[in-house]
Amino acid sequence: MIEARHLRVLRAVATTGSFSAAARELGCTQPAVSQQMKSLEASVGTPLLIRTGREMRLTQAGEALVRHAAGIIAGLTAAEEEVAAIAGLRAGRVRLVSFPSGSSTLVPTALAALRDAHPGTRVSLEEAEPPRSVEMLREGDCDVALAFRYEGAAGAEEWDDLVVRPLLSDRLVGLVPERHRLARAESVAIGELADEPWIAGCPRCRGQLVEVCEAAGFSPRIDFATDDYPAVAGLVGAGLGVAVLPQLAIESVRPRGVRTVALEPAVRREIVALTLPDLAQVPAVTATLEKLAAAAGRGQNTR
């Protein structure tokens, strides 16, 4: 019989590449990891790892077992959490992954409300941009992923296997230096910025920028690229170029020397909270989704 604790050890070994690194990640000793791997191999009746010197790689059987492990562990976690809630323990744990501008705007409000309503629920936060955050959810490394996708972008079916909780529609806005010729304009056609140097944001936002500009008939000259939104605003404020950022990202920084302008045509990204179908039945996960939706609703009312 395959035990869940053995699967967790196998995933840790596969992810880290060694017994010692897996032991550090799991908070146990290397001999304990080695013993559990021996027990798992005895249970399945075939080798799962090939050891060559200091290196370690999975056999075909090991790869198959790791592939199934995430779903099995997620299902067991859902069962454990739901049983605990039914038993009246009023305890829960939620692992949340969010992109940076969501972490600084929606997440604090949501988690504060969650703590007030359910003080026994523990929430951990890690940052990752989609599609990595979505991969982490599918791999069993988080319970809720805050993610986004741009309207009209290809791959709308990429979340078909997940529970999708829509949160808000986030419009892209233009950033120009405060002395820029268009700084006082109410709205700007993106084509009017065709000859400007550009500061680009995260890789996914960067790709969206290029698509929008090319649809307007030009390719942007990107002089600087950074995942750090305050850095983008700082570069624009210093007069080094113009940028396009989501409204949510603007709210997470206090740009100086910068003007924001509405862009035409409007480009929006859909902000959502994602979870697995099994995890959607867990009370702590459900409560987290509800508080994220409430935080997004308050944010929309203030814009």
C-alpha positions in Angstrom: 0.0 0.0 0.0 1.3 3.4 -1.0 1.3 5.9 1.9 0.8 9.6 1.6 3.9 10.4 3.7 6.0 8.3 1.3 4.6 10.3 -1.7 5.5 13.6 -0.1 9.0 12.3 0.4 9.3 11.1 -3.2 8.1 14.5 -4.5 10.7 16.3 -2.2 13.5 14.0 -3.5 12.4 14.5 -7.1 12.2 18.3 -6.7 15.5 18.8 -4.8 17.5 16.0 -6.4 19.0 14.4 -3.3 18.1 12.8 0.0 19.9 15.4 2.0 18.2 18.4 0.3 14.8 16.6 0.7 15.5 16.0 4.4 16.1 19.8 4.9 12.9 20.7 3.0 10.9 18.2 5.0 12.5 19.0 8.4 13.7 15.4 9.0 17.0 13.4 8.8 18.6 12.0 5.7 18.4 8.4 7.0 14.6 8.9 7.6 14.2 10.0 3.9 16.3 7.0 2.7 14.2 4.6 4.9 10.9 5.9 3.6 12.1 5.7 0.0 13.1 2.0 0.6 9.6 1.4 2.1 7.9 3.0 -0.9 10.0 1.0 -3.4 9.2 -2.2 -1.5 5.5 -1.3 -1.6 5.4 -0.8 -5.4 7.8 -3.6 -6.1 10.1 -1.7 -8.5 12.9 0.8 -8.2 11.8 4.5 -8.3 15.3 6.1 -8.2 18.6 5.5 -10.0 21.6 6.6 -7.9 24.7 7.4 -9.9 27.4 8.9 -7.6 26.0 12.1 -6.0 23.3 12.4 -8.7 19.9 10.9 -8.5 17.2 10.6 -11.2 13.8 9.0 -11.4 13.0 5.7 -13.2 10.1 5.6 -15.5 8.0 4.2 -12.6 9.2 7.0 -10.4 8.2 9.6 -13.0 4.7 8.1 -13.2 4.3 8.1 -9.4 5.5 11.7 -9.1 3.1 12.7 -11.8 0.1 11.3 -9.9 1.3 12.4 -6.4 0.2 16.0 -6.6 -3.4 15.1 -7.2 -3.4 12.4 -4.6 -1.9 14.7 -1.9 -4.3 17.5 -2.8 -7.3 15.1 -2.4 -6.0 13.9 0.9 -5.4 17.5 2.1 -9.0 18.3 1.1 -10.3 15.3 3.1 -8.2 16.1 6.2 -9.3 19.8 6.2 -13.0 19.1 5.6 -13.1 16.4 8.3 -11.3 18.7 10.8 -14.0 21.4 10.1 -16.8 19.0 10.5 -15.4 17.7 13.7 -15.5 21.3 15.0 -11.8 22.0 15.3 -12.3 25.3 13.6 -8.7 25.1 12.3 -7.4 25.2 8.8 -4.4 26.0 6.6 -4.3 27.8 3.3 -1.2 28.2 1.1 -1.7 31.3 -1.1 0.3 32.3 -4.1 -0.1 35.7 -5.6 1.5 38.0 -8.2 3.2 41.0 -6.6 0.6 43.8 -7.3 -2.1 41.5 -6.0 0.0 40.8 -2.9 0.3 44.5 -2.1 -3.4 45.4 -2.8 -6.0 42.6 -2.6 -4.2 40.2 -0.3 -3.6 42.3 2.8 -7.3 43.3 3.0 -8.5 39.8 2.4 -6.2 38.2 4.9 -7.0 40.7 7.6 -10.7 40.0 7.1 -10.1 36.3 7.1 -8.2 36.5 10.4 -11.0 38.5 12.0 -13.6 36.0 10.9 -11.6 32.8 11.4 -8.7 33.4 13.8 -7.8 29.7 13.8 -7.1 29.6 10.0 -3.4 29.9 9.1 -2.4 31.4 5.8 1.0 31.4 4.2 1.9 33.7 1.2 4.3 33.2 -1.6 4.8 35.3 -4.7 4.8 34.0 -8.3 3.6 35.3 -11.6 1.3 33.2 -13.8 1.8 30.8 -15.4 4.2 29.6 -12.7 1.6 30.2 -10.0 -0.9 28.1 -11.8 1.7 25.3 -12.2 2.3 25.5 -8.4 -1.4 24.9 -7.8 -1.5 21.9 -10.2 1.6 20.5 -8.6 0.1 20.6 -5.1 2.4 23.4 -3.8 -0.4 25.8 -3.0 -4.1 25.8 -2.3 -5.2 29.1 -3.9 -3.5 31.0 -6.7 -4.2 34.6 -7.5 -3.6 35.0 -11.2 -4.5 37.0 -14.3 -4.9 36.8 -18.0 -5.4 39.5 -20.6 -8.8 39.8 -22.4 -8.7 38.2 -25.8 -5.4 36.5 -25.2 -4.9 32.9 -26.5 -5.1 30.0 -24.1 -8.4 30.8 -22.5 -9.0 27.1 -22.0 -5.8 26.8 -19.8 -7.9 26.9 -16.6 -10.6 24.5 -17.7 -9.6 22.0 -15.1 -9.6 24.5 -12.2 -12.2 26.3 -10.1 -12.1 29.9 -11.3 -13.4 32.8 -9.0 -13.5 36.0 -11.0 -12.3 39.0 -8.9 -12.0 42.1 -11.0 -11.2 43.6 -14.4 -8.0 45.6 -14.2 -7.4 48.2 -16.9 -4.0 49.1 -18.3 -2.9 52.7 -18.0 -0.1 54.7 -19.5 2.7 56.2 -17.5 4.5 59.3 -18.8 6.9 61.8 -17.2 5.0 64.7 -15.6 6.6 67.1 -18.2 5.8 64.9 -21.1 3.8 66.5 -24.0 0.9 64.2 -23.3 1.0 64.4 -19.5 -2.2 66.5 -19.3 -4.2 64.5 -21.8 -7.3 62.7 -20.5 -6.7 59.8 -22.8 -4.0 58.8 -25.3 -4.1 56.5 -28.3 -1.2 54.1 -27.8 0.0 54.9 -31.3 0.8 58.4 -30.1 3.6 56.9 -28.1 5.1 54.9 -31.0 8.3 56.9 -31.1 9.0 56.9 -27.4 11.5 54.8 -25.5 9.6 52.2 -23.4 10.1 50.7 -19.9 8.6 47.2 -19.8 7.3 45.2 -16.8 7.0 41.5 -16.0 7.5 39.0 -18.9 3.8 38.4 -19.4 3.0 42.1 -19.3 5.9 42.7 -21.6 4.5 40.3 -24.1 1.1 42.0 -23.9 2.7 45.4 -24.4 4.3 44.2 -27.6 1.0 42.7 -28.9 -0.9 45.9 -28.2 1.7 48.1 -29.9 1.9 45.8 -32.9 -1.8 45.9 -33.2 -1.5 49.7 -33.3 1.0 49.4 -36.1 4.4 49.8 -34.4 7.0 47.8 -32.5 8.0 49.4 -29.1 11.6 50.3 -28.6 12.1 48.8 -25.1 15.1 50.4 -23.5 14.6 49.0 -20.0 12.7 45.9 -18.6 12.2 45.1 -14.9 9.7 43.0 -12.9 9.8 45.7 -10.2 6.8 48.1 -10.6 8.4 50.8 -8.4 11.4 50.6 -10.6 9.3 51.1 -13.7 7.6 54.1 -12.2 11.0 55.5 -11.1 12.5 55.1 -14.6 9.5 56.9 -16.1 9.6 59.7 -13.5 13.3 60.2 -14.3 12.3 60.9 -17.9 13.8 57.8 -19.4 10.8 56.6 -21.2 7.0 55.7 -21.0 5.3 52.6 -19.8 2.0 50.7 -19.6 1.1 49.1 -16.3 -2.1 47.6 -14.9 -4.1 49.9 -12.6 -3.6 47.5 -9.7 0.1 47.8 -10.1 -0.1 51.6 -10.0 -2.1 51.4 -6.7 0.7 49.3 -5.2 3.3 52.1 -5.7 3.5 55.9 -5.1 5.0 57.1 -8.4 6.7 60.5 -8.2 7.3 62.7 -11.3 4.8 60.5 -13.2 1.4 61.1 -14.8 -1.1 58.4 -15.6 -3.2 58.6 -18.7 -6.0 56.4 -20.0 -5.1 54.4 -23.0 -7.3 53.9 -26.1 -8.3 51.4 -27.1 -8.9 50.0 -23.6 -6.9 46.9 -22.6 -7.8 44.9 -19.5 -6.7 41.9 -17.6 -8.9 39.6 -15.7 -7.9 39.0 -12.1 -9.0 35.7 -10.7 -8.5 33.3 -7.7 -7.9 29.7 -8.7 -8.1 26.4 -6.8 -8.5 22.7 -7.5 -12.0 21.2 -7.5 -11.2 19.0 -4.5 -9.7 22.0 -2.5 -12.8 24.1 -3.3 -14.7 22.0 -0.8 -12.4 22.8 2.0 -13.9 25.5 4.3 -10.7 27.4 4.8 -10.1 27.6 1.1 -13.7 28.7 0.5 -13.4 31.4 3.1 -10.2 32.7 1.5 -11.9 32.9 -1.9 -14.8 34.8 -0.4 -12.5 37.3 1.4 -10.5 37.9 -1.8 -13.7 38.5 -3.7 -14.8 41.0 -1.1 -11.5 42.8 -1.1 -11.6 43.1 -4.9 -15.2 44.5 -4.7 -14.1 47.2 -2.3 -11.2 48.1 -4.5 -13.5 48.5 -7.5 -15.8 50.8 -5.5 -12.9 53.1 -4.8 -11.7 53.4 -8.4 
